[in-house]
Amino acid sequence: EMAVFGTPFVSSTFSRVTGDLSRSVILSNLARQEAGLLKSQEQLATGRRILRPSDDPIGTNVVLDFELEVSRREQFDRTIDTAAARVERTDFALQQAKELLDRARVIALQQANGTATPDTRRAAALEMDQLLNEAVSLGNTRIEGRFIFGGNRTDVAPFASADGAVV
């Protein structure tokens, strides 16, 4: 018979659920629940909601964009720190060079007057040589292995003493 008052006819072979099918459905549900529990435990342990890109592709893109931005900002901070250290070290070297020049000026003025003697001029010449060597050393100041006054050749010392002169 086809149908009685709108109720479809279902064969008795389709209405029976076998024990194997029932066990299979139950085991499948248990496995799915166990996988969900394992995922929840892994999320709790790592503190991350997204463990694999397949968990949330859109969220993964947001996380990757965020991590890229954090990386860029950290690089920016490192660049600023390096630049600040370079400026500070350059300023210190220039201040030291100014002090050397001030001392050289004082020595020159002392030796220019009529009271200078050959002995005072020899002592002044020795001190001037020492000031010149200190100036060369300041000119060769380095930061992170690079010469700060070397222009575009930061790998080569910009100044050297040779035969009483600076090259």
C-alpha positions, 0 to 999 in steps of 0.5 A: 500500500502506498499511503494512508491519509498522508502517512508515507509507507516505510518498509520494515527493512529501513526502519531497523537499526542494526547493532553494528550500525548503532555501535559505529554511530556511538563510537563515531560520536565518542571519537568526535567528542574526544577530538573536541576535548583534546582540542580544548585541552590543547587550547587551554595549555597553549593559551591559543584559540587557533592552533592550526590555520584550518581551525579559523582561516580568517582568524589566522590571517588576522593573527598573522597580520598582527604578528607582522605588525608587532615584528615591524614595531619591534624592528622600529624600536630597535632602529630607534635605539640604535640611532639614539645610541649612535647620536649619543656616542657621536655627541660625546665624541664631538664634545671630547674633540671640542675639549681637545681643541680648547686645550690646544688653543690654550697651549698655542696662546701660551706659547705665542707670548714672549715668555715661552722658552725652548723647554716650554715649547718642547713640553707644549709640542709633546702635549700637542702630539698627544692631543692630536693622537687623542683626536685621531682616536676620537675620529675613529670612534666605533659603534657596533664595529662601525666607524661613526665618522667614516661616511659611507665607508664605515668598515675602514678607519677614517683617520690615521697618524702618519709621520706627524700628520693625520691622513 
